[in-house]
Amino acid sequence: MLTLVEVVPRRFRAAIWLGAGEGLRIGEALGMEDDPRCFDVAREELHVVEQLRHSAEHFGGFYLAPPKSGSAGTVDLDAVVAEEVAAHIKEVGPVEFELPDITREGRATRTAALLFTTKRGKLITDRYWSELWEGWRSAAGWPKEGTFHSLRHFFATTLMSNGVEPQEVQHALRHASLRITLETYVHWLPKKDRQRGLLGRILRPVAAVQPVTPPGQNHC
């Protein structure tokens, strides 16, 4: 994680923190706006309400859509992530675009001040991001299998391996059910030593008062 942060340019570094520190998917990170709609610093809340999508067949290119699988939600905004985003806004700044927004009923076009753009202030396509990521991944010494989604896995496994309750991890990942969280990350739960002899200690008083079976009787 640290090696990746070191090689990613300032223009995109906050996106890495949103992935590793908040568990965002790449579309959700690219859809983040400099707006209370997404960031509520006073309440230390991050509102994941949209993702940036690109498709020539839909809305003529870029548009804002709901997060994957209806996983919109409000999660805790980590203080370090908030600092990184604030620094990004100050040093890089958001860029405003007129975009179709289908996160609510019906289609509307509105102004969105998105945080992450190319050096020329353009929106980022999947292909462009892949090219950038390939260079960063290689420079950081990450395996070829490492993707932006690996940051989400880092986020989840760090929580689980440090004893955060599975229900809290589910909420942070915005999974639809606890089953999804457990099926993916249960092996990261810290192992606890089972108390040996627990049932025996509970049952011992019962054994001490149980009636004696008279000779010649067999209840088996």
Protein Blocks (a to p, Z undefined) as FASTA:
>chain_A
ZZmmmmpcfklmmmmmmmmmnopafklmmmpccdfklmcfknopacdfbdcdddfkgghi
aaddddehhiaccddddfklmmmmmmmmmmnopaddddddfkbgcjdddddddfbdcfko
pacdfklmmmmmmmmmmmnopafklcfklmmmmmmmmmmmnopafklmmmmnopabfklm
mmmmmmmpccddddehklmmmmmmmmmmgccddehiafZZ
